[in-house]
Amino acid sequence: MTDNENQYAVLPFSNGQDYWAIAESGDWSADNRTGRQAAADLLRVMTFQDAPHLLGFVVKAMMTKGRFGGVEAGFCQAIAEAAVE
């Protein structure tokens, strides 16, 4: 698989079966940007693979982690913005 194909096939923030393998930095603004980038990555892969179910996998993994910080807030905001475009 080429790098170009890979960007549409693999979620860069997942790790095997962990669909939310993102560490927080402790800097809310930076974490928010990280979350927004994760949302953009997810939307790109979901669209390319016609796989909207991936959102459920990511949200379940996020809930399992039991935290809601800047990364998660940025992710949810970006997904919400995409939903109402």
Secondary structure by P-SEA (a helix, b strand, c coil): ccaaaaaacccccccccccccccccccaaaaaaaaaaaaaaaaaaaaaacccaaaaaaaaaaaaaccccaaaaaaaaaaaaaaac
